[in-house]
């Protein structure tokens, strides 16, 4: 009887180990599916810029800014939004290389570089956001994984709009409806290439020339959707710091006045000049700040004390 009980315990233990192994294998399978990159999504929404809109009392003004090049803090979104509709009508997939931006056209292509490790990828904008803590872009989960900040949740990044590729993408998407493409697709290198007959190689008979299409038809017909491959490149990056920009002024005296007012916050402040539309501005910044979490708290404190235009900056 005792021998039978001992055998039963061994059998139960073996069953438990088998069950745990099966669970571990299932979990591994689930984790594997979470990191699959779909290089060329089958779905693509219409071209959309959109009208000015308001979120939590802040107005945003979408535009086709083909010179867009910004630094700031990136975040990522995934499980809670997976399979939901994006701002341009697509179905969000956390494994696609897509991202949300507050004002850039949808779709457009941007290169996102993690300023902390130099990892850089290209993603497609197809959603609006993020609207929390002044983040400049919300990456898909897969994008955050490739840039190696999924665990941290945020990263200092540079976001650069890829002009030619985005114009081609806009021209392709506009055929499905949506907003008017501006500037017109003809301004992009849309494949308007002239063809000419070449002498046959090695004595081969020359093939009859194919009839040529009108120039505009050839250009549009040659447009191919730019590919998002998921390829990660590593580029050299310089050391960067987080600051809070409390305001920007045309008059230096106004900047100095704000600097004095912010002295009570206990953070180092500075005034730095910059040019915008051929005008010199003076921006007031607090920092450098040690972490994104500390920057978030200081930003909220500034907003709560009457500085609604304060924002996080990465220099």
C-alpha positions as CSV (number, residue, x, y, z in Angstrom):
1,X,0.0,0.0,0.0
2,X,2.8,2.4,0.9
3,X,4.6,1.5,-2.3
4,X,1.4,2.3,-4.3
5,X,1.1,5.7,-2.6
6,X,4.7,6.6,-3.4
7,X,4.1,5.6,-7.0
8,X,1.0,7.8,-7.0
9,X,3.0,10.8,-5.8
10,X,5.6,10.3,-8.5
11,X,2.9,10.1,-11.1
12,X,1.2,13.3,-9.8
13,X,4.6,15.0,-9.8
14,X,5.3,13.9,-13.3
15,X,1.9,15.2,-14.4
16,X,2.5,18.6,-12.8
17,X,5.9,18.9,-14.4
18,X,4.4,18.0,-17.8
19,X,1.7,20.6,-17.3
20,X,4.2,23.3,-16.3
21,X,6.3,22.5,-19.4
22,X,3.3,22.7,-21.6
23,X,2.3,26.1,-20.1
24,X,5.9,27.4,-20.6
25,X,5.8,26.2,-24.2
26,X,2.5,27.9,-24.7
27,X,3.8,31.1,-23.1
28,X,6.8,31.0,-25.4
29,X,4.6,30.6,-28.4
30,X,2.5,33.6,-27.3
31,X,5.6,35.7,-26.7
32,X,6.9,34.7,-30.1
33,X,3.7,35.9,-31.8
34,X,4.1,39.3,-30.1
35,X,7.3,40.1,-31.8
36,X,6.6,39.1,-35.4
37,X,7.0,42.0,-37.7
38,X,4.6,42.3,-40.6
39,X,6.8,44.1,-43.1
40,X,4.2,45.0,-45.7
41,X,0.7,45.3,-44.1
42,X,-2.1,44.4,-46.5
43,X,-4.3,47.3,-45.3
44,X,-3.8,50.9,-46.1
45,X,-6.2,53.7,-45.3
46,X,-7.0,56.8,-47.4
47,X,-4.8,59.9,-47.4
48,X,-5.8,62.0,-44.4
49,X,-4.4,65.2,-42.9
50,X,-7.6,66.3,-41.1
51,X,-8.8,69.6,-39.6
52,X,-7.6,71.3,-36.4
53,X,-8.9,69.4,-33.4
54,X,-8.9,69.7,-29.6
55,X,-7.9,67.2,-26.9
56,X,-8.0,68.0,-23.2
57,X,-8.2,71.7,-23.9
58,X,-5.2,71.7,-26.3
59,X,-5.6,72.5,-30.0
60,X,-3.6,70.6,-32.7
61,X,-3.1,71.7,-36.3
62,X,-2.4,68.8,-38.7
63,X,-0.4,69.8,-41.8
64,X,1.8,68.3,-44.5
65,X,5.1,69.5,-43.0
66,X,7.7,67.8,-45.2
67,X,10.5,69.5,-43.3
68,X,9.5,68.0,-40.0
69,X,12.5,67.1,-37.8
70,X,12.0,67.0,-34.1
71,X,13.6,65.6,-30.9
72,X,11.6,64.7,-27.9
73,X,10.2,61.7,-25.9
74,X,8.7,58.7,-27.5
75,X,6.3,56.2,-25.9
76,X,4.6,53.1,-27.3
77,X,1.1,51.6,-27.3
78,X,0.0,48.1,-27.8
79,X,-2.3,45.5,-26.1
80,X,-5.0,47.9,-25.0
81,X,-5.4,49.2,-28.6
82,X,-4.7,46.0,-30.6
83,X,-7.3,45.4,-33.3
84,X,-9.0,48.7,-32.7
85,X,-9.5,51.3,-35.5
86,X,-6.8,53.9,-36.1
87,X,-7.4,57.6,-37.0
88,X,-7.2,56.9,-40.7
89,X,-9.5,53.9,-40.6
90,X,-7.0,51.0,-40.5
91,X,-7.0,48.3,-37.9
92,X,-4.2,48.7,-35.4
93,X,-1.8,45.8,-35.1
94,X,0.9,46.1,-32.4
95,X,3.2,44.0,-34.5
96,X,3.2,46.3,-37.5
97,X,5.8,49.1,-37.9
98,X,3.4,52.0,-37.4
99,X,3.1,54.9,-35.1
100,X,0.8,57.7,-34.0
101,X,1.6,61.4,-34.4
102,X,-0.5,64.5,-33.5
103,X,-0.1,66.4,-36.8
104,X,1.7,64.6,-39.6
105,X,-0.2,63.3,-42.6
106,X,-1.5,59.8,-42.6
107,X,0.1,57.9,-44.1
108,X,3.6,59.2,-44.1
109,X,7.0,57.7,-43.4
110,X,9.3,58.8,-40.6
111,X,12.7,57.7,-39.4
112,X,12.8,57.3,-35.7
113,X,16.2,57.2,-34.0
114,X,16.7,56.3,-30.3
115,X,19.1,59.0,-29.1
116,X,20.2,56.7,-26.2
117,X,21.5,53.8,-28.3
118,X,21.6,55.0,-31.9
119,X,19.1,52.4,-33.1
120,X,17.1,53.7,-36.0
121,X,14.0,52.4,-38.0
122,X,11.4,53.6,-40.5
123,X,7.7,53.5,-39.5
124,X,4.5,54.5,-41.1
125,X,2.2,57.1,-39.4
126,X,-1.4,55.9,-39.4
127,X,-2.9,57.2,-36.1
128,X,-3.2,60.3,-34.0
129,X,-1.5,60.8,-30.6
130,X,0.0,60.6,-28.1
131,X,-1.8,63.1,-25.9
132,X,0.0,62.4,-22.6
133,X,3.0,64.3,-21.1
134,X,4.0,66.0,-24.3
135,X,5.3,62.9,-26.1
136,X,6.1,63.5,-29.7
137,X,5.4,60.0,-31.1
138,X,3.7,56.8,-30.0
139,X,5.3,53.8,-31.5
140,X,3.7,50.4,-32.0
141,X,4.9,47.7,-29.6
142,X,7.1,46.2,-32.3
143,X,8.7,49.6,-33.1
144,X,9.5,50.0,-29.4
145,X,11.1,46.5,-29.4
146,X,13.3,47.2,-32.4
147,X,14.4,50.5,-30.8
148,X,15.0,48.7,-27.5
149,X,12.8,50.8,-25.2
150,X,9.8,48.5,-24.7
151,X,10.8,47.7,-21.1
152,X,11.6,51.4,-20.2
153,X,8.3,52.6,-21.8
154,X,9.9,55.8,-23.1
155,X,13.1,57.0,-24.9
156,X,14.7,60.2,-26.2
157,X,14.3,60.2,-29.9
158,X,14.6,62.1,-33.1
159,X,11.7,61.9,-35.6
160,X,12.4,62.9,-39.2
161,X,9.8,62.9,-41.9
162,X,11.0,61.2,-45.1
163,X,9.9,63.7,-47.7
164,X,10.1,61.9,-51.0
165,X,8.9,58.5,-49.7
166,X,6.0,60.2,-47.8
167,X,4.9,62.1,-51.0
168,X,4.9,58.8,-52.9
169,X,2.9,57.2,-50.1
170,X,0.5,60.1,-50.1
171,X,-0.1,59.8,-53.8
172,X,-0.8,56.1,-53.6
173,X,-3.2,56.5,-50.6
174,X,-5.0,59.4,-52.2
175,X,-6.3,57.0,-54.9
176,X,-8.4,55.5,-52.2
177,X,-10.0,58.8,-51.3
178,X,-9.5,61.2,-48.4
179,X,-8.0,64.6,-48.4
180,X,-6.3,66.4,-51.3
181,X,-2.6,65.7,-51.6
182,X,-0.6,68.8,-51.1
183,X,1.9,69.4,-52.6
184,X,0.8,67.6,-55.7
185,X,2.3,64.1,-56.4
186,X,4.0,65.5,-59.5
187,X,6.4,67.3,-57.2
188,X,7.7,64.0,-55.9
189,X,10.2,61.8,-57.8
190,X,7.2,59.6,-58.7
191,X,9.1,57.6,-61.3
192,X,8.8,60.0,-64.2
193,X,11.7,58.4,-66.1
194,X,12.1,58.6,-69.8
195,X,12.9,55.4,-71.7
196,X,15.1,55.1,-74.8
197,X,15.9,52.1,-77.1
198,X,19.3,50.5,-76.5
199,X,21.2,48.5,-79.1
200,X,20.6,44.7,-78.9
201,X,23.3,42.8,-77.0
202,X,25.5,40.2,-78.8
203,X,23.7,40.3,-82.2
204,X,20.3,39.6,-80.7
205,X,17.4,40.9,-82.7
206,X,15.9,44.1,-81.4
207,X,12.5,43.7,-79.8
208,X,9.7,46.0,-81.1
209,X,9.4,49.1,-79.0
210,X,6.4,49.1,-76.7
211,X,3.9,51.9,-77.1
212,X,4.7,54.7,-74.6
213,X,2.0,56.2,-72.3
214,X,1.5,59.9,-71.8
215,X,4.1,61.3,-69.3
216,X,1.6,61.9,-66.4
217,X,0.2,58.4,-66.7
218,X,3.7,56.9,-66.7
219,X,4.6,58.8,-63.6
220,X,1.6,57.8,-61.6
221,X,1.7,54.2,-62.9
222,X,5.3,53.9,-61.7
223,X,4.5,54.9,-58.2
224,X,5.3,52.0,-55.8
225,X,4.4,52.1,-52.2
226,X,7.6,52.6,-50.2
227,X,8.5,49.5,-48.1
228,X,8.8,49.4,-44.3
229,X,11.2,46.5,-43.9
230,X,11.9,46.5,-40.2
231,X,15.6,46.9,-40.8
232,X,17.4,48.4,-37.9
233,X,20.4,50.6,-38.5
234,X,22.7,51.9,-35.9
235,X,23.9,55.5,-36.3
236,X,26.2,57.7,-34.2
237,X,24.4,59.8,-31.7
238,X,25.6,62.6,-29.4
239,X,24.8,62.9,-25.7
240,X,21.4,64.6,-25.2
241,X,19.6,66.0,-22.2
242,X,16.0,66.6,-21.2
243,X,14.8,70.1,-20.5
244,X,11.4,71.7,-19.9
245,X,10.8,74.7,-22.2
246,X,8.6,77.1,-20.2
247,X,8.2,79.7,-22.9
248,X,9.7,81.5,-25.9
249,X,9.7,85.2,-26.5
250,X,10.7,87.8,-29.1
251,X,12.0,90.2,-26.4
252,X,14.9,89.0,-24.3
253,X,13.6,91.1,-21.3
254,X,10.4,89.0,-21.2
255,X,12.5,85.8,-21.2
256,X,14.6,87.1,-18.3
257,X,11.5,88.0,-16.4
258,X,10.2,84.5,-16.7
259,X,13.6,83.1,-15.8
260,X,13.5,85.0,-12.5
261,X,10.0,83.8,-11.7
262,X,11.0,80.2,-12.2
263,X,13.9,80.4,-9.9
264,X,11.7,79.3,-7.0
265,X,11.2,75.9,-8.5
266,X,14.7,74.8,-7.5
267,X,15.9,73.8,-11.0
268,X,18.7,75.4,-13.0
269,X,17.3,77.7,-15.7
270,X,18.8,79.1,-18.9
271,X,17.9,81.3,-21.9
272,X,18.9,80.2,-25.3
273,X,18.3,82.1,-28.6
274,X,17.0,80.5,-31.7
275,X,15.8,81.6,-35.2
276,X,12.3,80.9,-36.5
277,X,11.0,82.4,-39.8
278,X,13.9,84.8,-39.8
279,X,13.1,86.1,-36.4
280,X,15.1,85.7,-33.2
281,X,13.4,84.1,-30.2
282,X,14.5,83.6,-26.7
283,X,13.4,80.4,-25.0
284,X,13.5,79.8,-21.3
285,X,14.4,76.2,-20.3
286,X,14.7,74.3,-17.0
287,X,17.2,71.5,-16.7
288,X,18.9,69.3,-17.5
289,X,16.5,66.9,-15.9
290,X,17.7,63.4,-14.8
291,X,14.8,61.3,-16.0
292,X,11.6,61.3,-18.0
293,X,9.6,60.7,-14.8
294,X,11.0,63.8,-13.2
295,X,10.4,65.8,-16.4
296,X,6.8,64.7,-16.4
297,X,6.3,65.9,-12.8
298,X,7.9,69.2,-13.5
299,X,6.0,69.7,-16.7
300,X,2.7,69.2,-14.8
301,X,3.7,71.5,-12.1
302,X,4.4,74.3,-14.6
303,X,1.1,73.7,-16.4
304,X,-0.7,73.8,-13.0
305,X,0.9,77.1,-12.1
306,X,-0.1,79.0,-15.2
307,X,2.3,77.9,-17.9
308,X,0.1,75.9,-20.3
309,X,2.5,76.1,-23.2
310,X,5.4,74.5,-21.3
311,X,6.7,71.4,-23.0
312,X,9.4,68.7,-22.8
313,X,12.4,69.3,-25.0
314,X,15.5,67.1,-25.8
315,X,18.7,69.0,-26.7
